[in-house]
Amino acid sequence: MTAPSSTLLRGVSVLIVCGAVIAFGFSANNYLLQAGTTLAMSAALCLAWNVVGGFMGYPSFATAAFFGLGAYVGGLTQDAGAPVFLAWAAAAFGGAVFAALLGSVLLGLRGHYFAIGTIAVVEVMREIANNWEAVTGGAVGINIPILPGTPNEVGIFFYLAMWAMVAIAFAITALIARSKFGFALRCVRQNESAARMVGINVFATKVAAFVISGLMMSATGAVYASMVAFIEPKDVFNVLLSIEVPVMVMLGGAGTIAGPLAGSALYVMLRELVWVNFINFHSAILGIIIIAVIYFIPRGVLRIFSRRRRLVPDGAK
């Protein structure tokens, strides 16, 4: 297939997918609409995590820290009277600044030391939110203004907003994967010393990746806060979220472009099926299924179908 034909096919495919997502949002019942929104939120977080955990190979568990920060910055900004889109932008900016500062400290660590450090950040953020009552409302949480409109209209709005986050995150990760920056990330993942020898600024590359990832996670957290109209520390700074996101990415295929989408879809689908059929033991059964999939397909389910396709960057194979 020639390059113009391939580009045209991709463009048509993107339009079809976007049309299907939009049509689903306007035709689905409340349960399916909520499930679609949850899937979109998971996919956006997975795509954001994949920049650091997949392309760069740093096992970050800071997802909940950025998600919670974005939820509070966005929620407080919206509560102060700012338009919802401005609140989301403020959350993204706050997440980027926090990621730059945090990355400057933590990215000197590697492997399990880095992983432990990121988990500690989540706990520190939760404790700050619990005790800074004047700003965060403490353990009681804060209410966020509800958007005008009927429940169905508001539900559709946030469904589309979450999928817009997925589209933005997917576009960013696709551009990174095919850029010199993406090549630098893969070099860092393979061997940092060798990356320095070929002229890559390893520290700047790692911090930039952390900033991009944190920005997207914080923006997603802000959309979530506006959607639920109430946030509390134990909800948005939940360590379980920091564990679920890497698991979803590994299910699909870490370091690939579409792996986070496949992994999040598989995880959410399995979670819903197990919950409906095994409500008393859903957590245990879901855990067993995930462990089995990761054990037998350690490089992700997407690798089975795309070993020779360009959804997987050359350096990620």
PyMOL commands that set and color helices and strands:
alter all, ss='L'
color gray80, all
select helices_A, chain A and resi 3-27+30-55+63-79+84-106+111-131+133-136+138-140+151-177+180-190+192-197+202-228+233-236+239-252+259-277+282-296+302-305+314-316
alter helices_A, ss='H'
color red, helices_A
select strands_A, chain A and resi 142-143+230-231
alter strands_A, ss='S'
color yellow, strands_A
deselect
rebuild
show_as cartoon
